């Protein structure tokens, strides 16, 4: 239920971005792409929920194990640098 509400909020924010940012030119094209991504991300979250996202992530890792390992090492390195005093 919570993920559905968050997804709905993200999708609504995408509509707001589309309505309030420029319509033409380069900025309009970028705003349109951002709004499209927000709306589709919100719909995905509403439809799939957290379990669907976890399934998709595990399938992605199974298909691409080496890049997933490298991303994990990179994230671990960044966390270690950020927490080092």
Residue, then its C-alpha position, 0 to 999 in steps of 0.5 A: x500500500x505504501x509503495x503504491x502511494x509513493x508511486x502515485x506521488x512520483x507519477x503526480x510529480x512528473x505531471x507537475x513537472x510537465x505542466x510547470x516547465x518550459x514547453x519548447x526548445x532544449x529545456x522543454x525537451x529535457x523537462x519532457x524527458x524528466x517528466x516521462x521518466x518520473x511518470x513511468x517510474x511512478x507507474x512501475x512502483x505502483x504496479x510492481x511494488x517492492x517485491x517486483x522490484x526485488x525480483x527485477x534486481x535479482x534477475x538483472x544481477x543474474x544476467x550481469x554478474x560482473x558489472x553487478x559485482x563492480x557496482x557493489x565494490x564501487x558503492x562499498x568504496x564510496x561508503x567507506x570513504x564517506x564514513x572514514x573520519 
